[in-house]
């Protein structure tokens, strides 16, 4: 399991808020650090894939358990 530097809980929020909040939170994560995001909007699966491709960050882990989507993004930009 990847070491987590910061966790962002955006459960209950819908597009585009999870991505906007993640973008803001990434500013507090050092280069090489990781941001864990917990969301309930199914649209975040595609949203965070696109987010990583457009920002140059790396999606290290993603998955879903009990309706909660978990993403771990490494700050590589």
HTML snippet that shows the backbone in 3Dmol.js (N, CA, C, O; Angstrom):
<script src="https://3Dmol.org/build/3Dmol-min.js"></script>
<div id="view" style="width:600px;height:400px;position:relative"></div>
<script>
const pdb = `
ATOM      1  N   UNK A   1       0.843  -1.192   0.000  1.00  0.00           N
ATOM      2  CA  UNK A   1       0.000   0.000   0.000  1.00  0.00           C
ATOM      3  C   UNK A   1       0.887   1.254   0.000  1.00  0.00           C
ATOM      4  O   UNK A   1       1.933   1.288   0.649  1.00  0.00           O
ATOM      5  N   UNK A   2       0.463   2.252  -0.718  1.00  0.00           N
ATOM      6  CA  UNK A   2       1.207   3.491  -0.872  1.00  0.00           C
ATOM      7  C   UNK A   2       1.084   4.361   0.378  1.00  0.00           C
ATOM      8  O   UNK A   2       0.012   4.455   0.976  1.00  0.00           O
ATOM      9  N   UNK A   3       2.182   4.990   0.765  1.00  0.00           N
ATOM     10  CA  UNK A   3       2.150   5.933   1.884  1.00  0.00           C
ATOM     11  C   UNK A   3       1.353   7.169   1.465  1.00  0.00           C
ATOM     12  O   UNK A   3       1.526   7.686   0.362  1.00  0.00           O
ATOM     13  N   UNK A   4       0.480   7.633   2.358  1.00  0.00           N
ATOM     14  CA  UNK A   4      -0.400   8.760   2.069  1.00  0.00           C
ATOM     15  C   UNK A   4       0.097  10.000   2.810  1.00  0.00           C
ATOM     16  O   UNK A   4       0.351   9.947   4.014  1.00  0.00           O
ATOM     17  N   UNK A   5       0.236  11.109   2.094  1.00  0.00           N
ATOM     18  CA  UNK A   5       0.653  12.366   2.713  1.00  0.00           C
ATOM     19  C   UNK A   5      -0.527  13.230   3.132  1.00  0.00           C
ATOM     20  O   UNK A   5      -0.442  13.960   4.119  1.00  0.00           O
ATOM     21  N   UNK A   6      -1.625  13.152   2.389  1.00  0.00           N
ATOM     22  CA  UNK A   6      -2.799  13.964   2.695  1.00  0.00           C
ATOM     23  C   UNK A   6      -4.037  13.225   2.198  1.00  0.00           C
ATOM     24  O   UNK A   6      -4.005  12.575   1.153  1.00  0.00           O
ATOM     25  N   UNK A   7      -5.128  13.332   2.957  1.00  0.00           N
ATOM     26  CA  UNK A   7      -6.395  12.710   2.569  1.00  0.00           C
ATOM     27  C   UNK A   7      -7.442  13.794   2.357  1.00  0.00           C
ATOM     28  O   UNK A   7      -7.559  14.735   3.141  1.00  0.00           O
ATOM     29  N   UNK A   8      -8.196  13.639   1.282  1.00  0.00           N
ATOM     30  CA  UNK A   8      -9.278  14.559   0.949  1.00  0.00           C
ATOM     31  C   UNK A   8     -10.575  13.765   0.883  1.00  0.00           C
ATOM     32  O   UNK A   8     -10.716  12.853   0.069  1.00  0.00           O
ATOM     33  N   UNK A   9     -11.520  14.121   1.747  1.00  0.00           N
ATOM     34  CA  UNK A   9     -12.817  13.446   1.779  1.00  0.00           C
ATOM     35  C   UNK A   9     -13.829  14.308   1.035  1.00  0.00           C
ATOM     36  O   UNK A   9     -14.223  15.370   1.518  1.00  0.00           O
ATOM     37  N   UNK A  10     -14.250  13.847  -0.150  1.00  0.00           N
ATOM     38  CA  UNK A  10     -15.239  14.580  -0.943  1.00  0.00           C
ATOM     39  C   UNK A  10     -16.503  13.743  -1.133  1.00  0.00           C
ATOM     40  O   UNK A  10     -17.241  13.923  -2.102  1.00  0.00           O
ATOM     41  N   UNK A  11     -16.737  12.830  -0.199  1.00  0.00           N
ATOM     42  CA  UNK A  11     -17.944  11.994  -0.273  1.00  0.00           C
ATOM     43  C   UNK A  11     -19.180  12.895  -0.214  1.00  0.00           C
ATOM     44  O   UNK A  11     -19.245  13.834   0.580  1.00  0.00           O
ATOM     45  N   UNK A  12     -20.150  12.590  -1.065  1.00  0.00           N
ATOM     46  CA  UNK A  12     -21.388  13.364  -1.101  1.00  0.00           C
ATOM     47  C   UNK A  12     -21.358  14.503  -2.106  1.00  0.00           C
ATOM     48  O   UNK A  12     -22.400  15.083  -2.411  1.00  0.00           O
ATOM     49  N   UNK A  13     -20.179  14.833  -2.627  1.00  0.00           N
ATOM     50  CA  UNK A  13     -20.068  15.908  -3.610  1.00  0.00           C
ATOM     51  C   UNK A  13     -20.107  15.317  -5.020  1.00  0.00           C
ATOM     52  O   UNK A  13     -19.670  14.189  -5.250  1.00  0.00           O
ATOM     53  N   UNK A  14     -20.639  16.101  -5.953  1.00  0.00           N
ATOM     54  CA  UNK A  14     -20.719  15.649  -7.337  1.00  0.00           C
ATOM     55  C   UNK A  14     -19.872  16.541  -8.229  1.00  0.00           C
ATOM     56  O   UNK A  14     -19.458  17.631  -7.834  1.00  0.00           O
ATOM     57  N   UNK A  15     -19.624  16.060  -9.432  1.00  0.00           N
ATOM     58  CA  UNK A  15     -18.827  16.753 -10.435  1.00  0.00           C
ATOM     59  C   UNK A  15     -19.335  18.190 -10.600  1.00  0.00           C
ATOM     60  O   UNK A  15     -20.544  18.407 -10.670  1.00  0.00           O
ATOM     61  N   UNK A  16     -18.454  19.145 -10.660  1.00  0.00           N
ATOM     62  CA  UNK A  16     -16.997  19.080 -10.729  1.00  0.00           C
ATOM     63  C   UNK A  16     -16.293  19.275  -9.378  1.00  0.00           C
ATOM     64  O   UNK A  16     -15.066  19.365  -9.342  1.00  0.00           O
ATOM     65  N   UNK A  17     -17.034  19.342  -8.281  1.00  0.00           N
ATOM     66  CA  UNK A  17     -16.437  19.680  -6.992  1.00  0.00           C
ATOM     67  C   UNK A  17     -15.304  18.754  -6.531  1.00  0.00           C
ATOM     68  O   UNK A  17     -14.296  19.262  -6.041  1.00  0.00           O
ATOM     69  N   UNK A  18     -15.413  17.427  -6.659  1.00  0.00           N
ATOM     70  CA  UNK A  18     -14.291  16.590  -6.213  1.00  0.00           C
ATOM     71  C   UNK A  18     -12.969  16.925  -6.911  1.00  0.00           C
ATOM     72  O   UNK A  18     -11.921  16.967  -6.266  1.00  0.00           O
ATOM     73  N   UNK A  19     -13.016  17.160  -8.207  1.00  0.00           N
ATOM     74  CA  UNK A  19     -11.796  17.469  -8.951  1.00  0.00           C
ATOM     75  C   UNK A  19     -11.284  18.861  -8.578  1.00  0.00           C
ATOM     76  O   UNK A  19     -10.077  19.054  -8.425  1.00  0.00           O
ATOM     77  N   UNK A  20     -12.178  19.819  -8.431  1.00  0.00           N
ATOM     78  CA  UNK A  20     -11.752  21.169  -8.051  1.00  0.00           C
ATOM     79  C   UNK A  20     -11.093  21.172  -6.677  1.00  0.00           C
ATOM     80  O   UNK A  20     -10.073  21.832  -6.478  1.00  0.00           O
ATOM     81  N   UNK A  21     -11.669  20.440  -5.734  1.00  0.00           N
ATOM     82  CA  UNK A  21     -11.092  20.360  -4.393  1.00  0.00           C
ATOM     83  C   UNK A  21      -9.763  19.609  -4.409  1.00  0.00           C
ATOM     84  O   UNK A  21      -8.849  19.952  -3.660  1.00  0.00           O
ATOM     85  N   UNK A  22      -9.652  18.592  -5.254  1.00  0.00           N
ATOM     86  CA  UNK A  22      -8.396  17.849  -5.364  1.00  0.00           C
ATOM     87  C   UNK A  22      -7.300  18.735  -5.953  1.00  0.00           C
ATOM     88  O   UNK A  22      -6.154  18.699  -5.504  1.00  0.00           O
ATOM     89  N   UNK A  23      -7.654  19.515  -6.944  1.00  0.00           N
ATOM     90  CA  UNK A  23      -6.672  20.413  -7.557  1.00  0.00           C
ATOM     91  C   UNK A  23      -6.127  21.379  -6.507  1.00  0.00           C
ATOM     92  O   UNK A  23      -4.923  21.629  -6.452  1.00  0.00           O
ATOM     93  N   UNK A  24      -7.015  21.916  -5.679  1.00  0.00           N
ATOM     94  CA  UNK A  24      -6.598  22.838  -4.623  1.00  0.00           C
ATOM     95  C   UNK A  24      -5.743  22.107  -3.576  1.00  0.00           C
ATOM     96  O   UNK A  24      -4.726  22.635  -3.127  1.00  0.00           O
ATOM     97  N   UNK A  25      -6.155  20.906  -3.195  1.00  0.00           N
ATOM     98  CA  UNK A  25      -5.431  20.137  -2.175  1.00  0.00           C
ATOM     99  C   UNK A  25      -4.045  19.727  -2.647  1.00  0.00           C
ATOM    100  O   UNK A  25      -3.126  19.619  -1.834  1.00  0.00           O
ATOM    101  N   UNK A  26      -3.877  19.497  -3.939  1.00  0.00           N
ATOM    102  CA  UNK A  26      -2.576  19.091  -4.477  1.00  0.00           C
ATOM    103  C   UNK A  26      -1.518  20.171  -4.254  1.00  0.00           C
ATOM    104  O   UNK A  26      -0.325  19.869  -4.216  1.00  0.00           O
ATOM    105  N   UNK A  27      -1.941  21.416  -4.108  1.00  0.00           N
ATOM    106  CA  UNK A  27      -0.998  22.505  -3.863  1.00  0.00           C
ATOM    107  C   UNK A  27      -0.311  22.342  -2.505  1.00  0.00           C
ATOM    108  O   UNK A  27       0.774  22.882  -2.292  1.00  0.00           O
ATOM    109  N   UNK A  28      -0.943  21.595  -1.582  1.00  0.00           N
ATOM    110  CA  UNK A  28      -0.380  21.362  -0.249  1.00  0.00           C
ATOM    111  C   UNK A  28       0.423  20.068  -0.168  1.00  0.00           C
ATOM    112  O   UNK A  28       0.934  19.720   0.896  1.00  0.00           O
ATOM    113  N   UNK A  29       0.535  19.358  -1.281  1.00  0.00           N
ATOM    114  CA  UNK A  29       1.278  18.093  -1.318  1.00  0.00           C
ATOM    115  C   UNK A  29       2.606  18.339  -2.034  1.00  0.00           C
ATOM    116  O   UNK A  29       2.633  18.811  -3.170  1.00  0.00           O
ATOM    117  N   UNK A  30       3.692  18.016  -1.362  1.00  0.00           N
ATOM    118  CA  UNK A  30       5.021  18.220  -1.952  1.00  0.00           C
ATOM    119  C   UNK A  30       5.203  17.347  -3.188  1.00  0.00           C
ATOM    120  O   UNK A  30       4.562  16.305  -3.330  1.00  0.00           O
ATOM    121  N   UNK A  31       6.077  17.784  -4.068  1.00  0.00           N
ATOM    122  CA  UNK A  31       6.387  16.983  -5.265  1.00  0.00           C
ATOM    123  C   UNK A  31       6.869  15.610  -4.800  1.00  0.00           C
ATOM    124  O   UNK A  31       7.746  15.516  -3.942  1.00  0.00           O
ATOM    125  N   UNK A  32       6.302  14.560  -5.358  1.00  0.00           N
ATOM    126  CA  UNK A  32       6.628  13.194  -4.960  1.00  0.00           C
ATOM    127  C   UNK A  32       5.701  12.666  -3.873  1.00  0.00           C
ATOM    128  O   UNK A  32       5.695  11.470  -3.581  1.00  0.00           O
ATOM    129  N   UNK A  33       4.916  13.563  -3.273  1.00  0.00           N
ATOM    130  CA  UNK A  33       3.963  13.166  -2.228  1.00  0.00           C
ATOM    131  C   UNK A  33       2.672  12.651  -2.827  1.00  0.00           C
ATOM    132  O   UNK A  33       2.461  12.730  -4.037  1.00  0.00           O
ATOM    133  N   UNK A  34       1.807  12.119  -1.969  1.00  0.00           N
ATOM    134  CA  UNK A  34       0.555  11.529  -2.450  1.00  0.00           C
ATOM    135  C   UNK A  34      -0.662  12.134  -1.773  1.00  0.00           C
ATOM    136  O   UNK A  34      -0.632  12.515  -0.603  1.00  0.00           O
ATOM    137  N   UNK A  35      -1.724  12.208  -2.544  1.00  0.00           N
ATOM    138  CA  UNK A  35      -3.023  12.670  -2.083  1.00  0.00           C
ATOM    139  C   UNK A  35      -4.004  11.519  -2.230  1.00  0.00           C
ATOM    140  O   UNK A  35      -4.166  10.969  -3.319  1.00  0.00           O
ATOM    141  N   UNK A  36      -4.657  11.155  -1.132  1.00  0.00           N
ATOM    142  CA  UNK A  36      -5.710  10.144  -1.162  1.00  0.00           C
ATOM    143  C   UNK A  36      -7.041  10.882  -1.231  1.00  0.00           C
ATOM    144  O   UNK A  36      -7.278  11.821  -0.471  1.00  0.00           O
ATOM    145  N   UNK A  37      -7.907  10.453  -2.143  1.00  0.00           N
ATOM    146  CA  UNK A  37      -9.215  11.070  -2.315  1.00  0.00           C
ATOM    147  C   UNK A  37     -10.283  10.011  -2.112  1.00  0.00           C
ATOM    148  O   UNK A  37     -10.213   8.926  -2.689  1.00  0.00           O
ATOM    149  N   UNK A  38     -11.275  10.334  -1.286  1.00  0.00           N
ATOM    150  CA  UNK A  38     -12.415   9.445  -1.033  1.00  0.00           C
ATOM    151  C   UNK A  38     -13.664  10.124  -1.573  1.00  0.00           C
ATOM    152  O   UNK A  38     -13.993  11.237  -1.161  1.00  0.00           O
ATOM    153  N   UNK A  39     -14.362   9.467  -2.492  1.00  0.00           N
ATOM    154  CA  UNK A  39     -15.510  10.066  -3.170  1.00  0.00           C
ATOM    155  C   UNK A  39     -16.642   9.052  -3.311  1.00  0.00           C
ATOM    156  O   UNK A  39     -16.428   7.843  -3.220  1.00  0.00           O
ATOM    157  N   UNK A  40     -17.846   9.565  -3.534  1.00  0.00           N
ATOM    158  CA  UNK A  40     -18.995   8.685  -3.746  1.00  0.00           C
ATOM    159  C   UNK A  40     -19.623   8.865  -5.130  1.00  0.00           C
ATOM    160  O   UNK A  40     -20.498   8.088  -5.511  1.00  0.00           O
ATOM    161  N   UNK A  41     -19.197   9.858  -5.871  1.00  0.00           N
ATOM    162  CA  UNK A  41     -19.736  10.104  -7.211  1.00  0.00           C
ATOM    163  C   UNK A  41     -19.066   9.157  -8.213  1.00  0.00           C
ATOM    164  O   UNK A  41     -17.851   9.227  -8.398  1.00  0.00           O
ATOM    165  N   UNK A  42     -19.834   8.271  -8.863  1.00  0.00           N
ATOM    166  CA  UNK A  42     -19.241   7.337  -9.829  1.00  0.00           C
ATOM    167  C   UNK A  42     -18.493   8.048 -10.960  1.00  0.00           C
ATOM    168  O   UNK A  42     -17.573   7.477 -11.545  1.00  0.00           O
ATOM    169  N   UNK A  43     -18.876   9.272 -11.266  1.00  0.00           N
ATOM    170  CA  UNK A  43     -18.216  10.029 -12.322  1.00  0.00           C
ATOM    171  C   UNK A  43     -16.771  10.369 -12.012  1.00  0.00           C
ATOM    172  O   UNK A  43     -16.010  10.728 -12.911  1.00  0.00           O
ATOM    173  N   UNK A  44     -16.379  10.258 -10.733  1.00  0.00           N
ATOM    174  CA  UNK A  44     -15.002  10.606 -10.372  1.00  0.00           C
ATOM    175  C   UNK A  44     -14.000   9.614 -10.942  1.00  0.00           C
ATOM    176  O   UNK A  44     -12.822   9.945 -11.078  1.00  0.00           O
ATOM    177  N   UNK A  45     -14.438   8.409 -11.278  1.00  0.00           N
ATOM    178  CA  UNK A  45     -13.518   7.417 -11.848  1.00  0.00           C
ATOM    179  C   UNK A  45     -12.899   7.977 -13.130  1.00  0.00           C
ATOM    180  O   UNK A  45     -11.678   7.980 -13.284  1.00  0.00           O
ATOM    181  N   UNK A  46     -13.725   8.439 -14.024  1.00  0.00           N
ATOM    182  CA  UNK A  46     -13.222   9.021 -15.271  1.00  0.00           C
ATOM    183  C   UNK A  46     -12.598  10.393 -15.014  1.00  0.00           C
ATOM    184  O   UNK A  46     -11.577  10.738 -15.608  1.00  0.00           O
ATOM    185  N   UNK A  47     -13.220  11.174 -14.122  1.00  0.00           N
ATOM    186  CA  UNK A  47     -12.732  12.527 -13.848  1.00  0.00           C
ATOM    187  C   UNK A  47     -11.282  12.533 -13.369  1.00  0.00           C
ATOM    188  O   UNK A  47     -10.486  13.353 -13.826  1.00  0.00           O
ATOM    189  N   UNK A  48     -10.927  11.619 -12.448  1.00  0.00           N
ATOM    190  CA  UNK A  48      -9.564  11.632 -11.922  1.00  0.00           C
ATOM    191  C   UNK A  48      -8.560  11.042 -12.907  1.00  0.00           C
ATOM    192  O   UNK A  48      -7.375  11.368 -12.856  1.00  0.00           O
ATOM    193  N   UNK A  49      -9.024  10.183 -13.794  1.00  0.00           N
ATOM    194  CA  UNK A  49      -8.151   9.695 -14.866  1.00  0.00           C
ATOM    195  C   UNK A  49      -7.778  10.869 -15.773  1.00  0.00           C
ATOM    196  O   UNK A  49      -6.610  11.056 -16.114  1.00  0.00           O
ATOM    197  N   UNK A  50      -8.772  11.644 -16.152  1.00  0.00           N
ATOM    198  CA  UNK A  50      -8.540  12.815 -17.008  1.00  0.00           C
ATOM    199  C   UNK A  50      -7.714  13.859 -16.248  1.00  0.00           C
ATOM    200  O   UNK A  50      -6.803  14.460 -16.817  1.00  0.00           O
ATOM    201  N   UNK A  51      -8.024  14.074 -14.979  1.00  0.00           N
ATOM    202  CA  UNK A  51      -7.289  15.031 -14.153  1.00  0.00           C
ATOM    203  C   UNK A  51      -5.792  14.719 -14.164  1.00  0.00           C
ATOM    204  O   UNK A  51      -4.965  15.613 -14.346  1.00  0.00           O
ATOM    205  N   UNK A  52      -5.454  13.452 -13.970  1.00  0.00           N
ATOM    206  CA  UNK A  52      -4.044  13.066 -13.934  1.00  0.00           C
ATOM    207  C   UNK A  52      -3.376  13.236 -15.291  1.00  0.00           C
ATOM    208  O   UNK A  52      -2.233  13.687 -15.373  1.00  0.00           O
ATOM    209  N   UNK A  53      -4.080  12.879 -16.346  1.00  0.00           N
ATOM    210  CA  UNK A  53      -3.505  13.032 -17.683  1.00  0.00           C
ATOM    211  C   UNK A  53      -3.263  14.493 -18.029  1.00  0.00           C
ATOM    212  O   UNK A  53      -2.269  14.815 -18.680  1.00  0.00           O
ATOM    213  N   UNK A  54      -4.161  15.386 -17.600  1.00  0.00           N
ATOM    214  CA  UNK A  54      -4.021  16.793 -17.959  1.00  0.00           C
ATOM    215  C   UNK A  54      -3.069  17.553 -17.036  1.00  0.00           C
ATOM    216  O   UNK A  54      -2.508  18.571 -17.442  1.00  0.00           O
ATOM    217  N   UNK A  55      -2.876  17.081 -15.803  1.00  0.00           N
ATOM    218  CA  UNK A  55      -1.990  17.786 -14.871  1.00  0.00           C
ATOM    219  C   UNK A  55      -0.588  17.199 -14.833  1.00  0.00           C
ATOM    220  O   UNK A  55       0.333  17.826 -14.309  1.00  0.00           O
ATOM    221  N   UNK A  56      -0.417  16.007 -15.383  1.00  0.00           N
ATOM    222  CA  UNK A  56       0.886  15.372 -15.345  1.00  0.00           C
ATOM    223  C   UNK A  56       1.152  14.602 -14.065  1.00  0.00           C
ATOM    224  O   UNK A  56       2.250  14.078 -13.872  1.00  0.00           O
ATOM    225  N   UNK A  57       0.154  14.526 -13.184  1.00  0.00           N
ATOM    226  CA  UNK A  57       0.288  13.730 -11.963  1.00  0.00           C
ATOM    227  C   UNK A  57       0.023  12.260 -12.283  1.00  0.00           C
ATOM    228  O   UNK A  57      -0.467  11.932 -13.363  1.00  0.00           O
ATOM    229  N   UNK A  58       0.349  11.378 -11.337  1.00  0.00           N
ATOM    230  CA  UNK A  58       0.217   9.948 -11.573  1.00  0.00           C
ATOM    231  C   UNK A  58      -0.861   9.348 -10.676  1.00  0.00           C
ATOM    232  O   UNK A  58      -0.834   9.524  -9.458  1.00  0.00           O
ATOM    233  N   UNK A  59      -1.814   8.635 -11.289  1.00  0.00           N
ATOM    234  CA  UNK A  59      -2.819   7.899 -10.534  1.00  0.00           C
ATOM    235  C   UNK A  59      -2.180   6.584 -10.112  1.00  0.00           C
ATOM    236  O   UNK A  59      -2.002   5.678 -10.926  1.00  0.00           O
ATOM    237  N   UNK A  60      -1.832   6.489  -8.817  1.00  0.00           N
ATOM    238  CA  UNK A  60      -1.091   5.341  -8.296  1.00  0.00           C
ATOM    239  C   UNK A  60      -2.029   4.190  -7.953  1.00  0.00           C
ATOM    240  O   UNK A  60      -1.722   3.031  -8.232  1.00  0.00           O
ATOM    241  N   UNK A  61      -3.165   4.506  -7.351  1.00  0.00           N
ATOM    242  CA  UNK A  61      -4.137   3.483  -6.957  1.00  0.00           C
ATOM    243  C   UNK A  61      -5.547   4.021  -7.183  1.00  0.00           C
ATOM    244  O   UNK A  61      -5.790   5.224  -7.087  1.00  0.00           O
ATOM    245  N   UNK A  62      -6.464   3.116  -7.481  1.00  0.00           N
ATOM    246  CA  UNK A  62      -7.884   3.476  -7.525  1.00  0.00           C
ATOM    247  C   UNK A  62      -8.697   2.214  -7.287  1.00  0.00           C
ATOM    248  O   UNK A  62      -8.287   1.110  -7.647  1.00  0.00           O
ATOM    249  N   UNK A  63      -9.844   2.402  -6.680  1.00  0.00           N
ATOM    250  CA  UNK A  63     -10.714   1.270  -6.418  1.00  0.00           C
ATOM    251  C   UNK A  63     -12.003   1.733  -5.776  1.00  0.00           C
ATOM    252  O   UNK A  63     -12.180   2.914  -5.480  1.00  0.00           O
ATOM    253  N   UNK A  64     -12.905   0.783  -5.565  1.00  0.00           N
ATOM    254  CA  UNK A  64     -14.218   1.086  -4.986  1.00  0.00           C
ATOM    255  C   UNK A  64     -14.572   0.008  -3.979  1.00  0.00           C
ATOM    256  O   UNK A  64     -14.433  -1.185  -4.247  1.00  0.00           O
ATOM    257  N   UNK A  65     -15.030   0.447  -2.825  1.00  0.00           N
ATOM    258  CA  UNK A  65     -15.487  -0.467  -1.789  1.00  0.00           C
ATOM    259  C   UNK A  65     -16.740   0.109  -1.157  1.00  0.00           C
ATOM    260  O   UNK A  65     -16.712   1.213  -0.614  1.00  0.00           O
ATOM    261  N   UNK A  66     -17.827  -0.621  -1.223  1.00  0.00           N
ATOM    262  CA  UNK A  66     -19.066  -0.187  -0.581  1.00  0.00           C
ATOM    263  C   UNK A  66     -19.574   1.163  -1.040  1.00  0.00           C
ATOM    264  O   UNK A  66     -20.140   1.919  -0.250  1.00  0.00           O
ATOM    265  N   UNK A  67     -19.377   1.470  -2.306  1.00  0.00           N
ATOM    266  CA  UNK A  67     -19.874   2.738  -2.845  1.00  0.00           C
ATOM    267  C   UNK A  67     -18.942   3.921  -2.625  1.00  0.00           C
ATOM    268  O   UNK A  67     -19.276   5.048  -2.989  1.00  0.00           O
ATOM    269  N   UNK A  68     -17.778   3.675  -2.033  1.00  0.00           N
ATOM    270  CA  UNK A  68     -16.786   4.736  -1.843  1.00  0.00           C
ATOM    271  C   UNK A  68     -15.616   4.476  -2.785  1.00  0.00           C
ATOM    272  O   UNK A  68     -14.993   3.414  -2.760  1.00  0.00           O
ATOM    273  N   UNK A  69     -15.342   5.463  -3.603  1.00  0.00           N
ATOM    274  CA  UNK A  69     -14.239   5.377  -4.556  1.00  0.00           C
ATOM    275  C   UNK A  69     -12.998   5.976  -3.904  1.00  0.00           C
ATOM    276  O   UNK A  69     -13.059   7.041  -3.289  1.00  0.00           O
ATOM    277  N   UNK A  70     -11.870   5.276  -4.045  1.00  0.00           N
ATOM    278  CA  UNK A  70     -10.618   5.737  -3.446  1.00  0.00           C
ATOM    279  C   UNK A  70      -9.585   5.891  -4.551  1.00  0.00           C
ATOM    280  O   UNK A  70      -9.379   4.999  -5.374  1.00  0.00           O
ATOM    281  N   UNK A  71      -8.950   7.039  -4.540  1.00  0.00           N
ATOM    282  CA  UNK A  71      -7.906   7.351  -5.517  1.00  0.00           C
ATOM    283  C   UNK A  71      -6.673   7.806  -4.757  1.00  0.00           C
ATOM    284  O   UNK A  71      -6.782   8.533  -3.770  1.00  0.00           O
ATOM    285  N   UNK A  72      -5.501   7.383  -5.209  1.00  0.00           N
ATOM    286  CA  UNK A  72      -4.246   7.884  -4.671  1.00  0.00           C
ATOM    287  C   UNK A  72      -3.484   8.474  -5.846  1.00  0.00           C
ATOM    288  O   UNK A  72      -3.151   7.785  -6.810  1.00  0.00           O
ATOM    289  N   UNK A  73      -3.216   9.778  -5.735  1.00  0.00           N
ATOM    290  CA  UNK A  73      -2.552  10.510  -6.808  1.00  0.00           C
ATOM    291  C   UNK A  73      -1.192  10.998  -6.309  1.00  0.00           C
ATOM    292  O   UNK A  73      -1.082  11.596  -5.239  1.00  0.00           O
ATOM    293  N   UNK A  74      -0.174  10.732  -7.098  1.00  0.00           N
ATOM    294  CA  UNK A  74       1.187  11.174  -6.765  1.00  0.00           C
ATOM    295  C   UNK A  74       1.449  12.498  -7.477  1.00  0.00           C
ATOM    296  O   UNK A  74       1.210  12.634  -8.677  1.00  0.00           O
ATOM    297  N   UNK A  75       1.942  13.465  -6.715  1.00  0.00           N
ATOM    298  CA  UNK A  75       2.245  14.770  -7.273  1.00  0.00           C
ATOM    299  C   UNK A  75       3.571  14.683  -8.025  1.00  0.00           C
ATOM    300  O   UNK A  75       4.642  14.662  -7.420  1.00  0.00           O
ATOM    301  N   UNK A  76       3.482  14.633  -9.341  1.00  0.00           N
ATOM    302  CA  UNK A  76       4.678  14.540 -10.166  1.00  0.00           C
ATOM    303  C   UNK A  76       4.828  15.761 -11.073  1.00  0.00           C
ATOM    304  O   UNK A  76       5.696  15.795 -11.945  1.00  0.00           O
ATOM    305  N   UNK A  77       3.983  16.748 -10.859  1.00  0.00           N
ATOM    306  CA  UNK A  77       4.053  17.935 -11.737  1.00  0.00           C
ATOM    307  C   UNK A  77       4.820  19.065 -11.078  1.00  0.00           C
ATOM    308  O   UNK A  77       4.975  20.133 -11.671  1.00  0.00           O
TER     309      UNK A  77
END
`;
const viewer = $3Dmol.createViewer("view");
viewer.addModel(pdb, "pdb");
viewer.setStyle({}, {cartoon: {color: "spectrum"}});
viewer.zoomTo();
viewer.render();
</script>
